[in-house]
Amino acid sequence: MNPTECPCCDNGVISPWRVNATNEIILVCDECDALWEDGDDRTEPSVTTIDQYLNLRGLPLLWSGLVPAL
Ligand SMILES: [Zn+2]
């Protein structure tokens, strides 16, 4: 299995991002917004989305708060 392939939508590409506000590394699917935290098992469907993740932390739902972590 391709490690950048999304198990949720089978279409998207998972990319690593760094959250500016918290410095956490997250992995987000560009297609369905599924989110994995660093260390999560990415062969399993994600339990959250980028929207829920940012909401939970009281952060704005903006991609400008994220930096590509490649
Ligand atoms: Zn996806």
N, CA, C, O and the ligand as a Tripos MOL2 file, in Angstrom:
@<TRIPOS>MOLECULE
protein
  281   279    71     0     0
PROTEIN
NO_CHARGES

@<TRIPOS>ATOM
      1 N           0.8390   -1.2030    0.0000 N.3       1 MET1
      2 CA          0.0000    0.0000    0.0000 C.3       1 MET1
      3 C           0.8690    1.2450    0.0000 C.2       1 MET1
      4 O           1.8360    1.3520    0.7540 O.2       1 MET1
      5 N           0.5140    2.1590   -0.8390 N.am      2 ASN2
      6 CA          1.2250    3.4370   -0.9000 C.3       2 ASN2
      7 C           0.9740    4.2370    0.3780 C.2       2 ASN2
      8 O          -0.1790    4.4960    0.7230 O.2       2 ASN2
      9 N           2.0360    4.6330    1.0880 N.am      3 PRO3
     10 CA          1.8470    5.3110    2.3810 C.3       3 PRO3
     11 C           1.1980    6.6840    2.2680 C.2       3 PRO3
     12 O           0.7050    7.2070    3.2670 O.2       3 PRO3
     13 N           1.1840    7.2840    1.0730 N.am      4 THR4
     14 CA          0.5620    8.5900    0.9470 C.3       4 THR4
     15 C          -0.8730    8.4810    0.4420 C.2       4 THR4
     16 O          -1.5440    9.4930    0.2440 O.2       4 THR4
     17 N          -1.3420    7.2480    0.2350 N.am      5 GLU5
     18 CA         -2.7010    7.0440   -0.2550 C.3       5 GLU5
     19 C          -3.6740    7.0520    0.9180 C.2       5 GLU5
     20 O          -3.3950    6.4670    1.9640 O.2       5 GLU5
     21 N          -4.8110    7.7130    0.7440 N.am      6 CYS6
     22 CA         -5.7670    7.8520    1.8360 C.3       6 CYS6
     23 C          -6.6610    6.6160    1.9400 C.2       6 CYS6
     24 O          -7.2940    6.2390    0.9530 O.2       6 CYS6
     25 N          -6.7270    5.9740    3.1140 N.am      7 PRO7
     26 CA         -7.5970    4.8110    3.2760 C.3       7 PRO7
     27 C          -9.0650    5.1880    3.4260 C.2       7 PRO7
     28 O          -9.9270    4.3100    3.3960 O.2       7 PRO7
     29 N          -9.3700    6.4740    3.5880 N.am      8 CYS8
     30 CA        -10.7660    6.8940    3.7530 C.3       8 CYS8
     31 C         -11.4570    7.0590    2.4050 C.2       8 CYS8
     32 O         -12.5650    6.5580    2.2140 O.2       8 CYS8
     33 N         -10.8240    7.7470    1.4820 N.am      9 CYS9
     34 CA        -11.4900    8.0530    0.2170 C.3       9 CYS9
     35 C         -10.8260    7.3550   -0.9700 C.2       9 CYS9
     36 O         -11.3700    7.3790   -2.0740 O.2       9 CYS9
     37 N          -9.6590    6.7320   -0.7650 N.am     10 ASP10
     38 CA         -8.9520    5.9960   -1.8170 C.3      10 ASP10
     39 C          -8.5400    6.8640   -3.0010 C.2      10 ASP10
     40 O          -8.1290    6.3430   -4.0380 O.2      10 ASP10
     41 N          -8.6470    8.1600   -2.8580 N.am     11 ASN11
     42 CA         -8.3780    9.1040   -3.9390 C.3      11 ASN11
     43 C          -7.3100   10.0930   -3.5790 C.2      11 ASN11
     44 O          -6.4340   10.4460   -4.3690 O.2      11 ASN11
     45 N          -7.4270   10.5310   -2.3220 N.am     12 GLY12
     46 CA         -6.6280   11.6600   -1.8940 C.3      12 GLY12
     47 C          -5.2010   11.2850   -1.6130 C.2      12 GLY12
     48 O          -4.8490   10.1100   -1.5130 O.2      12 GLY12
     49 N          -4.3860   12.3060   -1.4870 N.am     13 VAL13
     50 CA         -2.9840   12.1510   -1.1330 C.3      13 VAL13
     51 C          -2.7930   12.7550    0.2550 C.2      13 VAL13
     52 O          -3.2390   13.8710    0.5240 O.2      13 VAL13
     53 N          -2.1330   12.0140    1.1210 N.am     14 ILE14
     54 CA         -1.9090   12.4780    2.4830 C.3      14 ILE14
     55 C          -0.5820   13.2310    2.5410 C.2      14 ILE14
     56 O           0.4590   12.7170    2.1300 O.2      14 ILE14
     57 N          -0.6400   14.4420    3.0530 N.am     15 SER15
     58 CA          0.5750   15.2430    3.1740 C.3      15 SER15
     59 C           0.7770   15.6800    4.6140 C.2      15 SER15
     60 O          -0.1860   15.9100    5.3450 O.2      15 SER15
     61 N           2.0530   15.7940    5.0210 N.am     16 PRO16
     62 CA          2.3310   16.2670    6.3750 C.3      16 PRO16
     63 C           2.2900   17.7910    6.4530 C.2      16 PRO16
     64 O           2.7570   18.4850    5.5500 O.2      16 PRO16
     65 N           1.7270   18.2970    7.5450 N.am     17 TRP17
     66 CA          1.6500   19.7230    7.7900 C.3      17 TRP17
     67 C           2.0740   19.9980    9.2200 C.2      17 TRP17
     68 O           1.9070   19.1590   10.1060 O.2      17 TRP17
     69 N           2.6240   21.1790    9.4310 N.am     18 ARG18
     70 CA          2.9250   21.6130   10.7860 C.3      18 ARG18
     71 C           1.9270   22.6980   11.1600 C.2      18 ARG18
     72 O           1.6950   23.6360   10.3980 O.2      18 ARG18
     73 N           1.3320   22.5540   12.3640 N.am     19 VAL19
     74 CA          0.3810   23.5490   12.8340 C.3      19 VAL19
     75 C           1.1690   24.6820   13.4790 C.2      19 VAL19
     76 O           1.8580   24.4850   14.4810 O.2      19 VAL19
     77 N           1.0600   25.8610   12.8960 N.am     20 ASN20
     78 CA          1.8040   27.0270   13.3900 C.3      20 ASN20
     79 C           1.5970   27.2620   14.8770 C.2      20 ASN20
     80 O           2.5570   27.4900   15.6140 O.2      20 ASN20
     81 N           0.3350   27.2060   15.3220 N.am     21 ALA21
     82 CA         -0.0070   27.5980   16.6800 C.3      21 ALA21
     83 C           0.5430   26.6250   17.7190 C.2      21 ALA21
     84 O           0.8580   27.0300   18.8380 O.2      21 ALA21
     85 N           0.6600   25.3530   17.3620 N.am     22 THR22
     86 CA          1.0300   24.3490   18.3590 C.3      22 THR22
     87 C           2.3090   23.5980   18.0080 C.2      22 THR22
     88 O           2.8330   22.8390   18.8240 O.2      22 THR22
     89 N           2.8160   23.8130   16.7770 N.am     23 ASN23
     90 CA          4.0000   23.0970   16.3100 C.3      23 ASN23
     91 C           3.7850   21.5950   16.1640 C.2      23 ASN23
     92 O           4.7520   20.8460   16.0290 O.2      23 ASN23
     93 N           2.5380   21.1460   16.1900 N.am     24 GLU24
     94 CA          2.2670   19.7250   16.0160 C.3      24 GLU24
     95 C           2.3260   19.3600   14.5410 C.2      24 GLU24
     96 O           1.9760   20.1520   13.6660 O.2      24 GLU24
     97 N           2.7760   18.1380   14.2930 N.am     25 ILE25
     98 CA          2.7780   17.6170   12.9320 C.3      25 ILE25
     99 C           1.5140   16.7940   12.7270 C.2      25 ILE25
    100 O           1.1960   15.9020   13.5130 O.2      25 ILE25
    101 N           0.8060   17.1140   11.6590 N.am     26 ILE26
    102 CA         -0.4050   16.3620   11.3370 C.3      26 ILE26
    103 C          -0.3300   15.9040    9.8900 C.2      26 ILE26
    104 O           0.4370   16.4440    9.0930 O.2      26 ILE26
    105 N          -1.1310   14.9050    9.5620 N.am     27 LEU27
    106 CA         -1.1800   14.3960    8.2050 C.3      27 LEU27
    107 C          -2.6060   14.5450    7.7180 C.2      27 LEU27
    108 O          -3.5440   14.0680    8.3570 O.2      27 LEU27
    109 N          -2.7670   15.2120    6.5740 N.am     28 VAL28
    110 CA         -4.1090   15.5320    6.0970 C.3      28 VAL28
    111 C          -4.2770   15.0730    4.6540 C.2      28 VAL28
    112 O          -3.3900   15.2500    3.8200 O.2      28 VAL28
    113 N          -5.4300   14.4820    4.3810 N.am     29 CYS29
    114 CA         -5.7860   14.0880    3.0160 C.3      29 CYS29
    115 C          -6.2840   15.3150    2.2630 C.2      29 CYS29
    116 O          -7.1240   16.0610    2.7660 O.2      29 CYS29
    117 N          -5.7610   15.5230    1.0500 N.am     30 ASP30
    118 CA         -6.1540   16.7180    0.2920 C.3      30 ASP30
    119 C          -7.5380   16.5540   -0.3270 C.2      30 ASP30
    120 O          -8.1000   17.5190   -0.8450 O.2      30 ASP30
    121 N          -8.0850   15.3620   -0.2800 N.am     31 GLU31
    122 CA         -9.3710   15.1070   -0.9240 C.3      31 GLU31
    123 C         -10.5370   15.1700    0.0660 C.2      31 GLU31
    124 O         -11.5250   15.8640   -0.1730 O.2      31 GLU31
    125 N         -10.4150   14.4390    1.1810 N.am     32 CYS32
    126 CA        -11.5550   14.3220    2.0980 C.3      32 CYS32
    127 C         -11.2940   14.9780    3.4490 C.2      32 CYS32
    128 O         -12.1480   14.9130    4.3330 O.2      32 CYS32
    129 N         -10.1280   15.6130    3.6300 N.am     33 ASP33
    130 CA         -9.7870   16.3280    4.8590 C.3      33 ASP33
    131 C          -9.6230   15.4140    6.0770 C.2      33 ASP33
    132 O          -9.6250   15.8910    7.2120 O.2      33 ASP33
    133 N          -9.4820   14.1130    5.8500 N.am     34 ALA34
    134 CA         -9.1860   13.2020    6.9620 C.3      34 ALA34
    135 C          -7.8480   13.5910    7.5810 C.2      34 ALA34
    136 O          -6.9220   14.0060    6.8840 O.2      34 ALA34
    137 N          -7.7650   13.4520    8.8840 N.am     35 LEU35
    138 CA         -6.5590   13.8780    9.5940 C.3      35 LEU35
    139 C          -6.0410   12.7790   10.5120 C.2      35 LEU35
    140 O          -6.8080   12.1240   11.2170 O.2      35 LEU35
    141 N          -4.7250   12.5910   10.4880 N.am     36 TRP36
    142 CA         -4.0450   11.7060   11.4260 C.3      36 TRP36
    143 C          -3.0190   12.5300   12.1790 C.2      36 TRP36
    144 O          -2.3700   13.4090   11.6130 O.2      36 TRP36
    145 N          -2.8800   12.2340   13.4630 N.am     37 GLU37
    146 CA         -1.8230   12.8890   14.2110 C.3      37 GLU37
    147 C          -0.5500   12.0870   14.0320 C.2      37 GLU37
    148 O          -0.5830   10.9020   13.6990 O.2      37 GLU37
    149 N           0.5710   12.7520   14.2580 N.am     38 ASP38
    150 CA          1.8610   12.1070   14.1330 C.3      38 ASP38
    151 C           1.8790   10.8500   15.0110 C.2      38 ASP38
    152 O           1.6000   10.9310   16.2070 O.2      38 ASP38
    153 N           2.1990    9.7030   14.4360 N.am     39 GLY39
    154 CA          2.2460    8.4720   15.2120 C.3      39 GLY39
    155 C           0.9910    7.6300   15.0960 C.2      39 GLY39
    156 O           0.9930    6.4590   15.4760 O.2      39 GLY39
    157 N          -0.0870    8.2130   14.5730 N.am     40 ASP40
    158 CA         -1.2990    7.4220   14.3490 C.3      40 ASP40
    159 C          -1.0330    6.3610   13.2760 C.2      40 ASP40
    160 O          -0.1680    6.5360   12.4180 O.2      40 ASP40
    161 N          -1.7780    5.2750   13.3350 N.am     41 ASP41
    162 CA         -1.6850    4.2330   12.3220 C.3      41 ASP41
    163 C          -2.4660    4.6730   11.0920 C.2      41 ASP41
    164 O          -3.6950    4.7430   11.1120 O.2      41 ASP41
    165 N          -1.7350    4.9670   10.0250 N.am     42 ARG42
    166 CA         -2.4050    5.5230    8.8500 C.3      42 ARG42
    167 C          -2.9580    4.4520    7.9210 C.2      42 ARG42
    168 O          -3.4970    4.7770    6.8630 O.2      42 ARG42
    169 N          -2.8360    3.1900    8.2930 N.am     43 THR43
    170 CA         -3.5220    2.1690    7.5090 C.3      43 THR43
    171 C          -4.9690    2.0630    7.9710 C.2      43 THR43
    172 O          -5.7960    1.4320    7.3130 O.2      43 THR43
    173 N          -5.2700    2.6910    9.1160 N.am     44 GLU44
    174 CA         -6.6350    2.7360    9.6290 C.3      44 GLU44
    175 C          -7.2970    4.0300    9.1640 C.2      44 GLU44
    176 O          -6.6320    5.0620    9.0750 O.2      44 GLU44
    177 N          -8.6050    3.9920    8.8640 N.am     45 PRO45
    178 CA         -9.3040    5.2390    8.5430 C.3      45 PRO45
    179 C          -9.1660    6.2240    9.6830 C.2      45 PRO45
    180 O          -9.1480    5.8330   10.8500 O.2      45 PRO45
    181 N          -9.0710    7.4830    9.3570 N.am     46 SER46
    182 CA         -8.8530    8.4900   10.3900 C.3      46 SER46
    183 C         -10.1000    8.6450   11.2450 C.2      46 SER46
    184 O         -11.2110    8.3390   10.8120 O.2      46 SER46
    185 N          -9.8980    9.1280   12.4700 N.am     47 VAL47
    186 CA        -11.0290    9.3030   13.3810 C.3      47 VAL47
    187 C         -11.4720   10.7570   13.4190 C.2      47 VAL47
    188 O         -12.4520   11.0860   14.0890 O.2      47 VAL47
    189 N         -10.7740   11.6220   12.7200 N.am     48 THR48
    190 CA        -11.1160   13.0400   12.7730 C.3      48 THR48
    191 C         -10.8190   13.7090   11.4390 C.2      48 THR48
    192 O         -10.2640   13.0940   10.5280 O.2      48 THR48
    193 N         -11.1960   14.9720   11.3410 N.am     49 THR49
    194 CA        -10.9140   15.7510   10.1400 C.3      49 THR49
    195 C         -10.1770   17.0170   10.5590 C.2      49 THR49
    196 O         -10.1010   17.3510   11.7420 O.2      49 THR49
    197 N          -9.6460   17.7010    9.5810 N.am     50 ILE50
    198 CA         -8.9110   18.9250    9.8680 C.3      50 ILE50
    199 C          -9.8210   19.9540   10.5470 C.2      50 ILE50
    200 O          -9.3810   20.6870   11.4320 O.2      50 ILE50
    201 N         -11.0800   20.0080   10.1330 N.am     51 ASP51
    202 CA        -12.0280   20.9410   10.7460 C.3      51 ASP51
    203 C         -12.2110   20.6520   12.2320 C.2      51 ASP51
    204 O         -12.1340   21.5570   13.0630 O.2      51 ASP51
    205 N         -12.4560   19.3730   12.5640 N.am     52 GLN52
    206 CA        -12.6660   18.9880   13.9630 C.3      52 GLN52
    207 C         -11.4110   19.2270   14.7850 C.2      52 GLN52
    208 O         -11.4780   19.6760   15.9290 O.2      52 GLN52
    209 N         -10.2850   18.9260   14.1960 N.am     53 TYR53
    210 CA         -9.0180   19.0610   14.8940 C.3      53 TYR53
    211 C          -8.7650   20.5150   15.2960 C.2      53 TYR53
    212 O          -8.4200   20.8020   16.4420 O.2      53 TYR53
    213 N          -8.9400   21.4260   14.3400 N.am     54 LEU54
    214 CA         -8.7010   22.8500   14.6100 C.3      54 LEU54
    215 C          -9.7520   23.4040   15.5660 C.2      54 LEU54
    216 O          -9.4410   24.2000   16.4520 O.2      54 LEU54
    217 N         -10.9920   22.9770   15.3780 N.am     55 ASN55
    218 CA        -12.0850   23.3910   16.2480 C.3      55 ASN55
    219 C         -11.8090   23.0550   17.7090 C.2      55 ASN55
    220 O         -11.9970   23.8810   18.6010 O.2      55 ASN55
    221 N         -11.3600   21.8290   17.9310 N.am     56 LEU56
    222 CA        -11.0710   21.3080   19.2580 C.3      56 LEU56
    223 C         -10.0110   22.1460   19.9540 C.2      56 LEU56
    224 O         -10.0320   22.2900   21.1770 O.2      56 LEU56
    225 N          -9.0940   22.6910   19.1900 N.am     57 ARG57
    226 CA         -8.0000   23.4830   19.7510 C.3      57 ARG57
    227 C          -8.3070   24.9810   19.7380 C.2      57 ARG57
    228 O          -7.4780   25.8000   20.1360 O.2      57 ARG57
    229 N          -9.4980   25.3190   19.2800 N.am     58 GLY58
    230 CA         -9.8720   26.7250   19.2230 C.3      58 GLY58
    231 C          -9.1000   27.5070   18.1810 C.2      58 GLY58
    232 O          -8.9300   28.7210   18.2980 O.2      58 GLY58
    233 N          -8.6330   26.7990   17.1550 N.am     59 LEU59
    234 CA         -7.8660   27.4610   16.1070 C.3      59 LEU59
    235 C          -8.7660   27.7690   14.9180 C.2      59 LEU59
    236 O          -9.7410   27.0570   14.6780 O.2      59 LEU59
    237 N          -8.4490   28.8220   14.1740 N.am     60 PRO60
    238 CA         -9.2800   29.1600   13.0040 C.3      60 PRO60
    239 C          -9.1820   28.0840   11.9310 C.2      60 PRO60
    240 O          -8.1520   27.4260   11.7850 O.2      60 PRO60
    241 N         -10.2690   27.9140   11.1850 N.am     61 LEU61
    242 CA        -10.3130   26.8890   10.1410 C.3      61 LEU61
    243 C          -9.6690   27.4240    8.8720 C.2      61 LEU61
    244 O         -10.3200   27.5820    7.8390 O.2      61 LEU61
    245 N          -8.3920   27.6930    8.9740 N.am     62 LEU62
    246 CA         -7.6790   28.2950    7.8540 C.3      62 LEU62
    247 C          -6.4170   27.5040    7.5380 C.2      62 LEU62
    248 O          -5.6530   27.1300    8.4270 O.2      62 LEU62
    249 N          -6.2220   27.2620    6.2470 N.am     63 TRP63
    250 CA         -4.9950   26.5630    5.8370 C.3      63 TRP63
    251 C          -3.7770   27.4480    6.0460 C.2      63 TRP63
    252 O          -2.6490   26.9550    6.0540 O.2      63 TRP63
    253 N          -3.9890   28.7580    6.2140 N.am     64 SER64
    254 CA         -2.8460   29.6520    6.4260 C.3      64 SER64
    255 C          -2.1850   29.4120    7.7760 C.2      64 SER64
    256 O          -1.0550   29.8440    8.0040 O.2      64 SER64
    257 N          -2.8920   28.7200    8.6750 N.am     65 GLY65
    258 CA         -2.2960   28.3740    9.9580 C.3      65 GLY65
    259 C          -1.4350   27.1290    9.9010 C.2      65 GLY65
    260 O          -0.8650   26.7050   10.9060 O.2      65 GLY65
    261 N          -1.3440   26.5450    8.7040 N.am     66 LEU66
    262 CA         -0.5820   25.3090    8.5200 C.3      66 LEU66
    263 C           0.5780   25.5440    7.5510 C.2      66 LEU66
    264 O           0.4610   26.2920    6.5800 O.2      66 LEU66
    265 N           1.6900   24.8880    7.8430 N.am     67 VAL67
    266 CA          2.8660   24.9990    6.9790 C.3      67 VAL67
    267 C           3.1940   23.6070    6.4670 C.2      67 VAL67
    268 O           3.1970   22.6510    7.2420 O.2      67 VAL67
    269 N           3.4740   23.4760    5.1620 N.am     68 PRO68
    270 CA          3.8670   22.1530    4.6620 C.3      68 PRO68
    271 C           5.1020   21.6580    5.4100 C.2      68 PRO68
    272 O           6.0730   22.3960    5.5760 O.2      68 PRO68
    273 N           5.0570   20.4110    5.8570 N.am     69 ALA69
    274 CA          6.1550   19.8690    6.6720 C.3      69 ALA69
    275 C           6.9560   18.8450    5.8840 C.2      69 ALA69
    276 O           7.3560   17.8120    6.4200 O.2      69 ALA69
    277 N           7.1840   19.1320    4.6250 N.am     70 LEU70
    278 CA          7.9390   18.1810    3.7980 C.3      70 LEU70
    279 C           9.4380   18.3620    3.9760 C.2      70 LEU70
    280 O          10.2250   17.6470    3.3560 O.2      70 LEU70
    281 ZN         -9.0760   10.9930    1.8540 Zn       71 ZN71
@<TRIPOS>BOND
     1     1     2 1
     2     2     3 1
     3     3     4 2
     4     3     5 am
     5     5     6 1
     6     6     7 1
     7     7     8 2
     8     7     9 am
     9     9    10 1
    10    10    11 1
    11    11    12 2
    12    11    13 am
    13    13    14 1
    14    14    15 1
    15    15    16 2
    16    15    17 am
    17    17    18 1
    18    18    19 1
    19    19    20 2
    20    19    21 am
    21    21    22 1
    22    22    23 1
    23    23    24 2
    24    23    25 am
    25    25    26 1
    26    26    27 1
    27    27    28 2
    28    27    29 am
    29    29    30 1
    30    30    31 1
    31    31    32 2
    32    31    33 am
    33    33    34 1
    34    34    35 1
    35    35    36 2
    36    35    37 am
    37    37    38 1
    38    38    39 1
    39    39    40 2
    40    39    41 am
    41    41    42 1
    42    42    43 1
    43    43    44 2
    44    43    45 am
    45    45    46 1
    46    46    47 1
    47    47    48 2
    48    47    49 am
    49    49    50 1
    50    50    51 1
    51    51    52 2
    52    51    53 am
    53    53    54 1
    54    54    55 1
    55    55    56 2
    56    55    57 am
    57    57    58 1
    58    58    59 1
    59    59    60 2
    60    59    61 am
    61    61    62 1
    62    62    63 1
    63    63    64 2
    64    63    65 am
    65    65    66 1
    66    66    67 1
    67    67    68 2
    68    67    69 am
    69    69    70 1
    70    70    71 1
    71    71    72 2
    72    71    73 am
    73    73    74 1
    74    74    75 1
    75    75    76 2
    76    75    77 am
    77    77    78 1
    78    78    79 1
    79    79    80 2
    80    79    81 am
    81    81    82 1
    82    82    83 1
    83    83    84 2
    84    83    85 am
    85    85    86 1
    86    86    87 1
    87    87    88 2
    88    87    89 am
    89    89    90 1
    90    90    91 1
    91    91    92 2
    92    91    93 am
    93    93    94 1
    94    94    95 1
    95    95    96 2
    96    95    97 am
    97    97    98 1
    98    98    99 1
    99    99   100 2
   100    99   101 am
   101   101   102 1
   102   102   103 1
   103   103   104 2
   104   103   105 am
   105   105   106 1
   106   106   107 1
   107   107   108 2
   108   107   109 am
   109   109   110 1
   110   110   111 1
   111   111   112 2
   112   111   113 am
   113   113   114 1
   114   114   115 1
   115   115   116 2
   116   115   117 am
   117   117   118 1
   118   118   119 1
   119   119   120 2
   120   119   121 am
   121   121   122 1
   122   122   123 1
   123   123   124 2
   124   123   125 am
   125   125   126 1
   126   126   127 1
   127   127   128 2
   128   127   129 am
   129   129   130 1
   130   130   131 1
   131   131   132 2
   132   131   133 am
   133   133   134 1
   134   134   135 1
   135   135   136 2
   136   135   137 am
   137   137   138 1
   138   138   139 1
   139   139   140 2
   140   139   141 am
   141   141   142 1
   142   142   143 1
   143   143   144 2
   144   143   145 am
   145   145   146 1
   146   146   147 1
   147   147   148 2
   148   147   149 am
   149   149   150 1
   150   150   151 1
   151   151   152 2
   152   151   153 am
   153   153   154 1
   154   154   155 1
   155   155   156 2
   156   155   157 am
   157   157   158 1
   158   158   159 1
   159   159   160 2
   160   159   161 am
   161   161   162 1
   162   162   163 1
   163   163   164 2
   164   163   165 am
   165   165   166 1
   166   166   167 1
   167   167   168 2
   168   167   169 am
   169   169   170 1
   170   170   171 1
   171   171   172 2
   172   171   173 am
   173   173   174 1
   174   174   175 1
   175   175   176 2
   176   175   177 am
   177   177   178 1
   178   178   179 1
   179   179   180 2
   180   179   181 am
   181   181   182 1
   182   182   183 1
   183   183   184 2
   184   183   185 am
   185   185   186 1
   186   186   187 1
   187   187   188 2
   188   187   189 am
   189   189   190 1
   190   190   191 1
   191   191   192 2
   192   191   193 am
   193   193   194 1
   194   194   195 1
   195   195   196 2
   196   195   197 am
   197   197   198 1
   198   198   199 1
   199   199   200 2
   200   199   201 am
   201   201   202 1
   202   202   203 1
   203   203   204 2
   204   203   205 am
   205   205   206 1
   206   206   207 1
   207   207   208 2
   208   207   209 am
   209   209   210 1
   210   210   211 1
   211   211   212 2
   212   211   213 am
   213   213   214 1
   214   214   215 1
   215   215   216 2
   216   215   217 am
   217   217   218 1
   218   218   219 1
   219   219   220 2
   220   219   221 am
   221   221   222 1
   222   222   223 1
   223   223   224 2
   224   223   225 am
   225   225   226 1
   226   226   227 1
   227   227   228 2
   228   227   229 am
   229   229   230 1
   230   230   231 1
   231   231   232 2
   232   231   233 am
   233   233   234 1
   234   234   235 1
   235   235   236 2
   236   235   237 am
   237   237   238 1
   238   238   239 1
   239   239   240 2
   240   239   241 am
   241   241   242 1
   242   242   243 1
   243   243   244 2
   244   243   245 am
   245   245   246 1
   246   246   247 1
   247   247   248 2
   248   247   249 am
   249   249   250 1
   250   250   251 1
   251   251   252 2
   252   251   253 am
   253   253   254 1
   254   254   255 1
   255   255   256 2
   256   255   257 am
   257   257   258 1
   258   258   259 1
   259   259   260 2
   260   259   261 am
   261   261   262 1
   262   262   263 1
   263   263   264 2
   264   263   265 am
   265   265   266 1
   266   266   267 1
   267   267   268 2
   268   267   269 am
   269   269   270 1
   270   270   271 1
   271   271   272 2
   272   271   273 am
   273   273   274 1
   274   274   275 1
   275   275   276 2
   276   275   277 am
   277   277   278 1
   278   278   279 1
   279   279   280 2
@<TRIPOS>SUBSTRUCTURE
     1 MET1         2 RESIDUE 1 A MET
     2 ASN2         6 RESIDUE 1 A ASN
     3 PRO3        10 RESIDUE 1 A PRO
     4 THR4        14 RESIDUE 1 A THR
     5 GLU5        18 RESIDUE 1 A GLU
     6 CYS6        22 RESIDUE 1 A CYS
     7 PRO7        26 RESIDUE 1 A PRO
     8 CYS8        30 RESIDUE 1 A CYS
     9 CYS9        34 RESIDUE 1 A CYS
    10 ASP10       38 RESIDUE 1 A ASP
    11 ASN11       42 RESIDUE 1 A ASN
    12 GLY12       46 RESIDUE 1 A GLY
    13 VAL13       50 RESIDUE 1 A VAL
    14 ILE14       54 RESIDUE 1 A ILE
    15 SER15       58 RESIDUE 1 A SER
    16 PRO16       62 RESIDUE 1 A PRO
    17 TRP17       66 RESIDUE 1 A TRP
    18 ARG18       70 RESIDUE 1 A ARG
    19 VAL19       74 RESIDUE 1 A VAL
    20 ASN20       78 RESIDUE 1 A ASN
    21 ALA21       82 RESIDUE 1 A ALA
    22 THR22       86 RESIDUE 1 A THR
    23 ASN23       90 RESIDUE 1 A ASN
    24 GLU24       94 RESIDUE 1 A GLU
    25 ILE25       98 RESIDUE 1 A ILE
    26 ILE26      102 RESIDUE 1 A ILE
    27 LEU27      106 RESIDUE 1 A LEU
    28 VAL28      110 RESIDUE 1 A VAL
    29 CYS29      114 RESIDUE 1 A CYS
    30 ASP30      118 RESIDUE 1 A ASP
    31 GLU31      122 RESIDUE 1 A GLU
    32 CYS32      126 RESIDUE 1 A CYS
    33 ASP33      130 RESIDUE 1 A ASP
    34 ALA34      134 RESIDUE 1 A ALA
    35 LEU35      138 RESIDUE 1 A LEU
    36 TRP36      142 RESIDUE 1 A TRP
    37 GLU37      146 RESIDUE 1 A GLU
    38 ASP38      150 RESIDUE 1 A ASP
    39 GLY39      154 RESIDUE 1 A GLY
    40 ASP40      158 RESIDUE 1 A ASP
    41 ASP41      162 RESIDUE 1 A ASP
    42 ARG42      166 RESIDUE 1 A ARG
    43 THR43      170 RESIDUE 1 A THR
    44 GLU44      174 RESIDUE 1 A GLU
    45 PRO45      178 RESIDUE 1 A PRO
    46 SER46      182 RESIDUE 1 A SER
    47 VAL47      186 RESIDUE 1 A VAL
    48 THR48      190 RESIDUE 1 A THR
    49 THR49      194 RESIDUE 1 A THR
    50 ILE50      198 RESIDUE 1 A ILE
    51 ASP51      202 RESIDUE 1 A ASP
    52 GLN52      206 RESIDUE 1 A GLN
    53 TYR53      210 RESIDUE 1 A TYR
    54 LEU54      214 RESIDUE 1 A LEU
    55 ASN55      218 RESIDUE 1 A ASN
    56 LEU56      222 RESIDUE 1 A LEU
    57 ARG57      226 RESIDUE 1 A ARG
    58 GLY58      230 RESIDUE 1 A GLY
    59 LEU59      234 RESIDUE 1 A LEU
    60 PRO60      238 RESIDUE 1 A PRO
    61 LEU61      242 RESIDUE 1 A LEU
    62 LEU62      246 RESIDUE 1 A LEU
    63 TRP63      250 RESIDUE 1 A TRP
    64 SER64      254 RESIDUE 1 A SER
    65 GLY65      258 RESIDUE 1 A GLY
    66 LEU66      262 RESIDUE 1 A LEU
    67 VAL67      266 RESIDUE 1 A VAL
    68 PRO68      270 RESIDUE 1 A PRO
    69 ALA69      274 RESIDUE 1 A ALA
    70 LEU70      278 RESIDUE 1 A LEU
    71 ZN71       281 GROUP 0 **** ****
